[in-house]
Amino acid sequence: MKKISTILVLCLVALTTIVGCKVEDSDYNVAKPMERACNIFAHWQYAYANTQMRFANVAFNFNTWLTADTDTRDSIQKLYFNGMTIRDNGNGTWTMLSGNTERCVINTQNQPLDVLGARWEVTERERAGNYVPNLFTNHWFPIKMEDFSTKTAVVSCVEVGKWSVNINAEQFEETTIGGPTPYLSVELSTPDHTVIRDLRDGGYTITGSGKFSFVGYPYEDASSDIVPSSSLFFNIDEPLYCDGRDVWNGGKLKIEVSRQLENGTKQMECVGAEFLPQNNPYLVRLNYNGNVADWRYDDGSALIVRNK
């Protein structure tokens, strides 16, 4: 128990430097656990945005290109797939190429993504740099990312203006070592039933749940040679409304993080997150172990502890 307490203290001290939150509360000790909450939330934010951009958004971008008039396809390709070549493999299957390297393969089954019942498979061969989320966490957090090669996402039109996104859904309960390996089961919908062109534009809601596996973070213990894996599970309690560019303007979710300790026991933490309905600044209200704080999650500039 003493060793575990020491580890947690070390993590909190490290987070003081990494997160860069400016605490606006006289009691610094109260703010420390909320910095921990910021770290857990930021890992969810990065993992979800990264997965969404590299799978679902590839499908929506490609559907925009596929359904466009011939004379506008070149401009759309430069906008979404700049520097890539689109190859028609026949039978509704397409390949994105960078030079001679396959980046991803899309099987449309010869149906546009806005047709009810359409079921697309997006298989990533190698990462496409265009689809790394533009979040401050990408620079502030040394998140260990694995190569997602051969991972396949299924994007389906389940209703007019609504799409399901599933990644490894049939193995959702399986914990994979060496992540973050995504397990995703979410639905994206537009209030006006329009077809999503680009997830960075916003104007849609997200419901569902998922899980990501990490090595170390947000639990890494620098004093130990053993870097355990950890799992981050999330469930959306109230639909998240995306306001564009990886920010939200409403909705609630719960984030649970767990890891297996050396003594065989499991360490669990839970963070509640509520996106406040205002667009400047972008704030999320975090609830962690009875403490509540508002955090400007789009740039990590402010942490305001609300109660003790």
Salt bridges, closest charged atoms under 4 A:
GLU102 OE2 - ARG87 NH2 3.20
GLU102 OE1 - ARG125 NE 3.63
GLU121 OE2 - ARG119 NH1 3.08
GLU124 OE1 - ARG54 NH2 2.54
GLU126 OE1 - ARG103 NH1 3.44
GLU159 OE2 - LYS162 NZ 3.89
GLU187 OE1 - LYS162 NZ 3.81
ASP198 OD2 - ARG200 NH2 2.80
GLU220 OE1 - LYS144 NZ 2.86
GLU238 OE2 - LYS252 NZ 3.74
GLU262 OE2 - LYS3 NZ 3.70
GLU269 OE1 - ARG36 NH2 2.97
ASP294 OD1 - ARG285 NE 2.66
ASP294 OD2 - ARG306 NH2 2.86
ASP298 OD1 - ARG296 NE 3.03
ASP299 OD2 - ARG296 NE 3.51
